[in-house]
Amino acid sequence: MAVNFEMLIKNIIKPLVMNPDDVVVKILDEDDKNVTIQVIVHSDDLGRVIGRGGRIASAIRTIVYAGAAKENKRVQIDIDSY
């Protein structure tokens, strides 16, 4: 079963932010071994998604990496705001 990275990340991030409708998750590049994902949140929510010292962002990456490991892929997640 393939992991839907977009849905996984959205389901993790939406409960954390104050503007869940502004969360955008896009797969920028995907091949057999690598996936690059861009996460865009409202500028007011950027601190909530990154967390103090990057702890929340690191936890999100760990969960996504675990899903990617089942498919033998490497994931890179870029978190931005607008």
Secondary structure in CASP SS format (residue, H / E / C, confidence):
PFRMAT SS
TARGET T0000
AUTHOR 0000-0000-0000
METHOD secondary structure of the structure
MODEL  1
M C 1.00
A C 1.00
V C 1.00
N C 1.00
F H 1.00
E H 1.00
M H 1.00
L H 1.00
I H 1.00
K H 1.00
N H 1.00
I H 1.00
I H 1.00
K H 1.00
P H 1.00
L H 1.00
V C 1.00
M C 1.00
N C 1.00
P H 1.00
D H 1.00
D H 1.00
V C 1.00
V E 1.00
V E 1.00
K E 1.00
I E 1.00
L E 1.00
D E 1.00
E E 1.00
D C 1.00
D C 1.00
K C 1.00
N E 1.00
V E 1.00
T E 1.00
I E 1.00
Q E 1.00
V E 1.00
I E 1.00
V E 1.00
H C 1.00
S H 1.00
D H 1.00
D H 1.00
L H 1.00
G H 1.00
R H 1.00
V H 1.00
I H 1.00
G C 1.00
R H 1.00
G H 1.00
G H 1.00
R H 1.00
I H 1.00
A H 1.00
S H 1.00
A H 1.00
I H 1.00
R H 1.00
T H 1.00
I H 1.00
V H 1.00
Y H 1.00
A H 1.00
G H 1.00
A H 1.00
A H 1.00
K C 1.00
E C 1.00
N C 1.00
K C 1.00
R E 1.00
V E 1.00
Q E 1.00
I E 1.00
D E 1.00
I E 1.00
D E 1.00
S E 1.00
Y C 1.00
END
